[in-house]
């Protein structure tokens, strides 16, 4: 991994995220990037374009079994990343049973963006496949008041209230510490759901390409009825306020 696993564990425990440089070889990156562009050429991606009071999402995505069919290597890659996640967290986490939200490829064109949010699952692995102008990953480490089992009922409501109170720019300035990560081909970012984060707008002509792999406790329920605000369902647009 380049860095000592013990140092990475310390950082992850303290900050809720780590960057592991050159986790994937140049050969792997070129292969994945080629297949990503092929998905776009075949028009297999979903055009995500949501702009509301709480979110701005502008990029293309392909996910779940559709993505695994196009890039079968992702099954083994997810296992590799899962091992790293478990080593860092010193816990047992698993890929989501709902693959639609559990594995995705995001292609962000010029002016594309993914605004401030927390991940719904406990830990996420992000694989950067290229360098671009703009498109920085911005993170506020360990910034969230996270309620246990916050997917349902009154807990979900209180979680949204806490998240909304901490999100305004002036509150982030006063209470948070922002870090920036430049996307570089082959790097793996592991981030947990206490980290508020966003992807800055891409400013150059090259689209930003990244693979997102999600992990959580065994058998946690991420059925569509509980995750209708996810941007990647083919049957309907994201219901961002659900």
N, C-alpha and C positions, 0 to 999 in steps of 0.2 A: 504493500500500500504506500510505500514511500515513507510515511510517518509511523512511529511506533504505535501499535494498537492501544497501549496503555495511555499514551498522550491523547489519542483520539477519544478514548473512553472518558477521560477527564474533561475534555472540551465538550463532549456531547452531554455529559451529566450537568455541566455548568451552564451551557448556552442553549442546549436543545438542538444544535445543528453542528455538522462538520462538513468539510470539503475534502474529498480524497482525490488527489491529483493522479492522472494517468491510470485510473482504475481499469480502463478499457484500452486495448492496444490500437495502434493506427489501423491495422487490418480490420479489426472489429468495427471501429468507427466508420471507416469507408463503406463497409458492407451495410451497416445499419442506415447510414445516410443515403446510400444509393436506393435502398428499399423504401425509405421514407419518401424520397422524391418520386419513386415509382407509384406509391399510393396516391400521391397528389396528381400525377399525370393521368392515372386511371380514373380520377374524380371519385375516389372512394371516401374522401374526407367529408366531415360535417362542417359547414360554414357556421361558426359561432360568432354572433354579432349582437351582444346584449349591452344596452346602456340604460341604466336606471339610477335612482338616487343612491343605491347601495353598491352598485357594481358596474364595472366596465370590462367587457370581455370581447376581444377581437382577435380571432385566430382560426385556424383549421385544426380539426382533430379526427382521429380514427382510434377506436378503442375496442377493448374486450376481445371476443373470439374473432371478430373481423380483423383485428390487428394481428392476432396470433396466426391467423391463416396466411396473412401476407408476410409476416416475419416470424417464422416458427422458432428461431433462435431465442425469442423473448421468453419462452418457457424456461429454458436453462438459465438465462440471464436473471430472471426473477428469483430463481433458487440461489444464485450467487449473491445477489443483493440482499436477499432475505437472511442469509448467514451473517453478512456484515451488520445488518440491522440488529440481529439478536446478540451479536458480540458486543456492539456498542451499548445497547440498552441493558445488557445482561438480563434479558427477559426473553420469553418465547412469544414471537409474533408470527402471523401467518398471512398469506395473500388473501384478499377479500373474496368471498364466495361469489359476489356479484362482480364478475369480471368487467362488466361495462364501465364501472367506475374504478375498478382495481388496476387496470393497465391501459395506458393511453399514449399516443404519439401526438404531440402538439407542434404545429408549424405556424409560426407567427410572422406575418409579412410586415413590410414597412408600415409604420403607424399602428401596428398591432400592439395589444397590451392586455395584461391580466391584473386587475386592480387588487387592492388590499383585501386579504382574506386569511382565514385559518383553514387548515385541512380538516375534513370531517373525520378521517381515520387518524389513528394515533401516530403513525410514523410513515413518512413518504421518502422514497428514493427518486432523485431526479438525475437523469443521465444527459449531460450536454453533448451534442454531436457536432457543433461547429462554433466558430467565433463570428460575431456580428458587431455592427455599430449600434450602440444602445443596447436595449434588451437586458440590462443588468437585473439580477435578482437582488431585491432589497429585503432585508430581514430586521425585525425587532426581536432579538432573542428573549425567550422566556418572558413574554410580555402579557400572556393571557391568564386570567383567572378561570381556570378550567374546572367545570363541574363534572363529577363522575357520572357516567351514563347520561350524557347530555343530548341524546338523540330523540328523546320522547317526552311528551307531556309537558308538565310544568318545569321540569329541568331544562328542556330545550328552550322554553320561553325565557327563563332566567339567564341562560347562557347567552342568548341573543342580546339581552339587555346589557349584560356586562361587556360583551364584545362591542356593542354600539357606543357605550360610554367611553371606552378606551381608544376608539378609532380616530376621532377628530385630530387634525394636524397639530393643533396647539397642545392637546393632551399628549400626543406622541412626543412632541418636542420637550415637554416638561418631564415626562416619566420614562421615556424610552431611550434606547441606544441603538441607532441604526447602523447596520453594516451592509456593505455592497459586495456582491460576488459577480465577477465578470464571467460569462459563459465561455468555457474553453473545451475543445473537443476531447472526449475521453474522461472528463472529470465526473465524479459521482458526488452529489450533495445528498446527505441524509438529514432530514429535518422533522421535528416532532410538532404536534398540534398546539403547543404553547407559543409557537413563533408566528407572529403576524408577518405576512410577507406579500410582495407583489412582484410582477415582472414589468420593468420599465418599457416604455414604447421603443420599438425598433426604429432606428433613424436611417439606416443604410438600405441598399437595394437587396441585400441578402437576407432571406428569411431565417429566423431563429428556429432551430429544430431541437426538440428535447423529448425524451421518453420519461414517463411518470409511472412509478410502481408504488402501490399502496399496501400497507400492512396494518394488522390490528390483532386484537385478542381472538382466540379460537372461536369460530362459529358466530361472531357478532353479526347481527342482522342489519344488512345494508340493502334490503329489498327496495325496488323502485318506489314503492309507496312511501318510504321514509326518506328518499333521496331525490325528490322531484326537482330540487333546485340545482341538480347536476346538469352541466351544459352539454353533455355528450349523448343523451338519449336520441335515437333516430326518430322515434315515434312522435315526439313533441318537443317544443322549445322548453328551455329551463324555466321552471316556475320559481323565480328567485325569492319570492316572499313566502314560500311554503316551508 
